Amino acid sequence: MPLELNFSDHAAESGLAVPAEPVLFTKATSCIVGPNDDIMLPKDSEKTDWEVELGVVIGRTARYVPEQEALEYVAGYCVVNDVSERAYQLERAGTWDKGKGCDTFGPIGPYLVTSDEVGDPQLLDMWLDVNGKRMQTGSTRTMIFPVRTLVSYISHFMTLNPGDLITTGTPPGVGMGKKPAPIYLKAGDVVELGISKLGAQRQGVVAWSRHAGVSRVE
């Protein structure tokens, strides 16, 4: 269950108002790959973007959870790259989901770090580089809706089961927000990202191919 516009500085970068409630959408499970697997550009994609995000893994069945108890339902945390095709997401009719669930658009890991090891999830630094250039620098300190609020809020609309993953939004620096013009991923690029205490990922970007497999970046 990903979140959109959950960082105040990213909302400002996007020129959008801070939402009154969390903005939710779903991401297809078929998009999940390993932390060092390739990102394959969708066929005819021209606006594939990066987003370093904190992943929250649910450890107990959660229904109508009070906010003050919400962190007790979290098993741990991980790094997620919420890869997004912006034309599919924003320029096509319907919901954002179609720009979020393409194959390889969900690198997760490398670790699930338990809640007791992480401590306060609102004190984590985040970063993302493309081809060795720093694109995103942020912190979970600037999340509009903290982890405890998100777990509680979502549990009022659907049951959260052990193993469910909530991705919590991204800090500023996405390609769509670059000035004077957006920057998007192309075949041959290398994306590296990480979050303090949770490790780092590295993905190569490859062109779409009907017969392409997912390979590791060495």
N, C-alpha and C positions, 0 to 999 in steps of 0.2 A: 504494500500500500504506500505509494509515493506521495510526497507533499510538494506543492508548488508555492513559490513566493513566501517561504518561511524564514527568510533572512531579511532584516530591514535594509541592509546595504545592497542586497541583490534586487529587492523591490525598487529601490531608488535608481539603480543602474538600468532597470527595465522600463523606467518611467511609469510604473504602475502603483496604484494605491495599496497601502498595507491592508490585507484582508481582515474583515471583522471576525471570521472564523477560519480554521484550517481549510485549505483548498486541496481536496483529495482526488486522486485518480488511480486507476489500476495499471499494472505492468504485467504483461504476459509472462508466465513462468518459462515459456520456451525461449525467452531472451537470455536466460541465465547462462553464464560461462564462468570459467575460472579467472582469477585475478591477473594472470599473465597470458591469457588467450587473446587472439586477434579480435579486433573490432572489424566486422565486414560491413562496408557501406551498402545500404539498400540499393536496389536497381534504380538508376536514374537520380539518385540522391545528390543534391548540391548543398544541403544545409545541415549536415550532421554535426552535432555539437557535443561538448563534454560537460559534466557536472560532478564534481566530487561531493559525496554525501555521506553522512553518518547513518549506518544501518542499525536498527534496533531489532533484535531477535526476541520474540516472545517465548517465555518459558513455562507459563501456566495458562490454562483456559481463562479468558478474560471477557466478562460480560458486565456492563454497567459498573465499571470500576471507579471508585472515588479517586479524585486526583491525588489526594494525599497518600494513597496506597499504590499508585500506579507503578512505581519503580520496582515494587515487589514482584511484579509480573514479568519483568525483563530478565531473560537469561544472560544476555550479553550484547556486545556491540561489534560491528565490523565496518570495513571500508566498502563503499559501493560507488561505481561510476554509473550515474544515471544518464547514459548516452541517449540523445534525443535528436530526431530529425525535425527541424523547426518548420519546414514547409508542410510536412505531413501534420504536424501538431497544430499550427496556427493559421495555415492558409487553405486548408481543406475543411469541408463542412463536417459538423459533428463534434465529438469530444476529442480531447487531447490524446486519448489512449493510442490512436493509430500512429502517433509519432514517437511513442515510448517503448513499444513492445517488439520491435524488429529483432530478428535473430542477432545475437551477440551484444545486444544493447544493455546487458545487465551483469557486468563483471562484479564479482563478490569475493571478498577475502583480502588477504590470505589467511586471516585468523578470525575465529570467534573468541573474543576476549570477555571473560565473565564479568558480571557487574561489580563484584567485589574487587577485581583487579583494576577496573577503570575508575571507580569512585564516582565523582560528580561528572555526569555526561555533558554538562554545560561549561566545561573548562578544557575543551579539546581544540588544538590548533589543526587547521586543514590547509592543504596546498595541492596544486596541480600544475604540471609543466607540459608543454607541447614542444617537441623537438629541442628540449633543453631550456626553453624559455618559460619563465614563471608566468602563468596566466591567472591562477586563482590563489589568493592568500586570504584566509578567513579564520573564524573561530565559532564554535557552537555558542559562545557567549552572546552573539547577535541574533540567535534564533528568536523569532517573534513568539512562537509557541514552543516551549521547552518539551523535552521528552515526556515528562510526567503528564503534561496537558494533552499531548497527542495520543498517548496510550488510553487515557481516560475518555477522550473525545471519540476516538474511533470505536471504542468498545460499546458506545451507546448506539451505534448504527449497525454493527455486525459483531459476531463472535470472533475473537482473536484466539487462535489455537497455537499450541506449542510448535515452534518452528516458523511461524509466520514472520515476515520481514516488513518492517516499516522503514522507508527511506525518508529522511527528515528535511529535505531541501538543501539548497546549495548557496554558498557565499558568492560575492561578486566575482566577475572575471570570466564569465562564459563567453563563447565566441560571438553569440548573437548581440552582446552588449558592447563589443569592442568599437572604439572610435579611432579614426573617422568612418570606418566601415567594418561590418562584421567579418569575422574570420571563422571559417569552417574547416573541418577535417578533410583531408584528401589521402588517397592511397600513398603509402610510404611514410606517413607521419608516425611518430612514436609519442604516446601519452603516458606520463608517469604521475602518480598521485598518492597521497597518503594522509593519515590522520594520526596525531600523537597518541601513543600507547597501542595503536591498532595495526601498525605496519603499513606497507606500501604495495602498490600495484604497478604493472608496466604492460602496456598493450601496443602492438603494432596495428596500423590501419591498413586494410587490404580492400581492393576493389571487389564488387559483387561478382559472384560466379555461381551458376546453378549447381556446380559440382564441387564447390570449395568446401573443404573441411575447416575446422577451427584448430589452429596451430599455436604453439607457444612462442613468445618472443624470447630469444636467448640473449 
